[in-house]
Amino acid sequence: MTEKCNRCRFWQVDGATAVSGNPDEAFGSCRRHPPVIVDAIADLLAGLLAVGSYQTSRVLPTDQLAQASRQPATRADDWCGHFELPPHRNPANLPIC
């Protein structure tokens, strides 16, 4: 089996990109690790992008922190080195007959 994001237990497809019929052309997000704050989005939400008024600290409420958080976006045929089969496809989880 080829180790690709679209076959990994941690990957979630973006349904809007999965319309071509080729499962390797979709995009999605890797959910192996928690989301991270994207500074540019946090700055926009905090109103810190005005010219000449950049501040080094910002305090955002929880709902805005959630809006500024993202999982890494990947193509279906990408691979990162942390590949794991989904539990239902892992041979180690199959019953012994």
C-alpha positions in Angstrom: 0.0 0.0 0.0 1.3 3.5 -0.9 1.6 5.8 2.1 -0.3 8.9 1.1 -2.2 11.4 3.1 -5.6 10.3 1.7 -5.0 6.8 3.1 -3.8 8.0 6.6 -6.0 7.7 9.7 -5.2 11.4 10.6 -6.3 13.0 7.3 -9.6 14.6 6.7 -10.6 15.4 3.1 -12.1 18.8 2.1 -15.3 17.7 0.4 -15.3 20.7 -1.9 -12.0 19.6 -3.5 -13.0 15.9 -3.9 -15.1 16.4 -7.0 -12.7 15.4 -9.8 -13.2 11.7 -9.4 -9.5 11.2 -8.8 -8.9 10.8 -5.0 -5.3 11.8 -5.3 -6.3 15.4 -6.5 -8.2 16.4 -3.4 -7.0 18.6 -0.6 -7.6 18.1 3.1 -6.1 18.6 6.5 -3.8 16.6 8.7 -5.1 16.1 12.2 -2.2 14.2 13.7 -1.3 17.2 15.9 -3.4 20.0 17.4 -4.2 23.1 15.3 -1.7 25.9 15.5 -2.3 29.7 15.6 -1.7 31.4 12.3 -0.1 34.7 13.2 -1.5 36.6 10.1 -5.0 35.5 10.9 -4.6 36.4 14.6 -3.2 39.8 13.7 -6.2 40.5 11.4 -8.6 39.5 14.2 -6.8 41.7 16.7 -6.8 44.6 14.2 -3.0 44.8 14.3 -2.3 45.2 10.6 -2.7 48.9 10.4 0.3 50.6 8.8 2.9 51.6 11.3 1.0 50.3 14.3 2.2 46.8 14.7 2.2 45.6 18.3 4.2 42.7 19.7 1.5 41.5 22.0 -2.1 40.7 21.5 -4.9 39.3 23.6 -7.7 37.5 21.8 -10.8 35.9 23.3 -11.2 32.1 22.9 -13.6 32.3 20.0 -11.1 34.4 18.0 -8.2 32.1 18.9 -10.3 29.2 17.5 -10.9 31.2 14.3 -7.1 31.8 14.0 -6.2 28.1 14.4 -5.6 25.8 11.5 -4.5 22.3 10.8 -1.9 21.8 8.1 -3.4 21.7 4.6 -2.1 18.9 2.4 -2.8 17.3 -1.0 -4.2 13.8 -1.0 -1.1 12.4 -2.6 1.3 14.2 -0.1 3.2 12.2 2.6 4.8 13.5 5.8 6.4 10.5 7.4 3.8 10.0 10.2 1.6 7.8 8.1 -0.7 5.4 10.0 -3.4 3.1 8.5 -7.0 3.7 9.7 -7.9 1.2 12.4 -10.4 -0.6 10.1 -7.6 -1.2 7.5 -4.8 -2.1 9.8 -3.9 -5.8 9.5 -3.0 -5.8 13.2 -6.6 -5.2 14.1 -8.1 -8.0 12.0 -9.5 -11.0 13.8 -7.5 -14.2 13.8 -9.5 -17.0 12.2 
